Amino acid sequence: LAAPLDGWTSVDALVTGRGLGEIEPYTGHDLAFFVHWLPLENELYAWALLTLVATAGLVIVLYALTPGLRWAEGRLHLTARVRRHLTVFGAGVLLLLAWGHRLDAYALLGGGSGEGGAFTAVDQLGAMPARFVLAAATALAVPVVLRAGWAGQRRLAFWTVTAVVAGALLVRAASTWVTARVVPPAVLA
């Protein structure tokens, strides 16, 4: 599970790094945020994703060996304990999805929708804020999914997750298109 971590150089850079005194104009962060913190955060995200997927896979395999998770009469049957455990894993996946949206917003600065991956005004005014909103909305869905899954309200949990995923796909696809058509061309120039 330590494979995504690239040594401790990024942690050392974060600990020893100071502000560079130069502010990035689109986000208002000091450039040290992009040099020291963001690389570490990307590594932590990759590590958390790998850990959650590996742990969930192991837990599902182990539950399949017990009567708590079984296939009978053409349906998957879960005990309350298994359902709650899988609900917590699902909430973890949603939190990672929210974190990914946040990191994607910053990734636009280096790979926007412009020619050659240039960061454009459409990215600044549409795509970047949309990804931050997606991160917040996804994080806000976590307590709903946790409560619904814990109480056995499968439909509410399912439709909440479906709304989050469908909303993310729709907003990511439409944000630049809508911004390019709504914002006056003088502002985009």
Secondary structure, DSSP 8 states (H G I E B T S, - for coil): --TT--TTHHHHHHHH----S-B-TTT--BHHIIIIIHHHHHHHHHHHHHHHHHHHHHHHHHHHTSTTEEEETTEEEE-HHHHHHHHHHHHHHHHHHHHHHHHHHHHTTTS-SSGGG---HHIIIIIHHHHHHHHHHHHHHHHHHHHHHHHT-HHHHHHHHHHHHHHHHHHHHHHHHHHHHHS-HHHH-
